Amino acid sequence: VGFSFWTWAATIADFGRDRSWMIVLGRFLNTFQVGVFMMAVDIGRLPLNEVVVPACRALFSGFTAARNETGSFGYAVRRTIETISLLILPASIGMSAVAGYIVDLALGPQWAGSGVVIAWIGASSPLALFAFIGSTAMLVSGHVRNNFAIGAAYAVIGIATCAVSASYWGLSGVAVSRAALVAVEGVAYAWVTSRTVGISGREWVHSLWRPVLATTAMALALWLSGFGWITPTGQAGLAECLRCAD
């Protein structure tokens, strides 16, 4: 009964966390801005939605088997995050870097406002990896109350932060606050997961330093070359992108 109750409560908290933003934004922004934000969030989260979410469905049984083997649960969680980060880190940071080109080529200049949202959401997505994998690990280990606590805190703080940032700074402020909350949630899950399954900070560093270093080098190359984190619009931006491809 306790497990079922906290699972239900965590599901409600997750629903409030994910849907409250749209409701609050409707109070402070117009319909077009709300649509731009929601679409940009979906694009910025593409690597997570296409790689991590499907993986989590399969990880439940894998983590359950690992938990039944003494000492292997923490190793399984750490290796899973290490492996998926090889794809998620460069994909998310790369999408953040070229958000302006994505808007220019796929959406058009009328959607230019979505570029900043895609950039911020993409930049915070690597830390969201800890939230997705960590919540699955909490479910397998029976610590579902942790999922509820983090989800509920995110929902409450998110509603207040969304309202303040939307009223004072508009769409760009909402993008920054959403990215900051995603990052904080990821750090919270990393900490809780480490304590629950027994992963030390040294093990995290050993597992993640290679993809982090490679992604940092990619980001620096894009930044120094002048093709990362810019907001091209219209034909000028398209011409720059084509010259980059050549």
Secondary structure, 3 states (H helix, E strand, C coil): CHHHHHHHHHHHHHHHHHHHHHHHHHHHCCHHHHHHHHHHHHHHCHHHHHHHHHHHHHHHHHHHHHHCCCCCHHHHHHHHHHHHHHHHHHHHHHHHHCHHHHHHHHHCHHHCCHHHHHHHHHHHHHHHHHHHHHHHHHHHHCCHHHHHHHHHHHHHHHHHHHHHHHHHHHHHHHHHHHHHHHHHHHHHHHHHHHHHHCCCHHHHHHHHHHHHHHHHHHHHHHHHHCCCCCCCCHHHHHHHHHHHHC
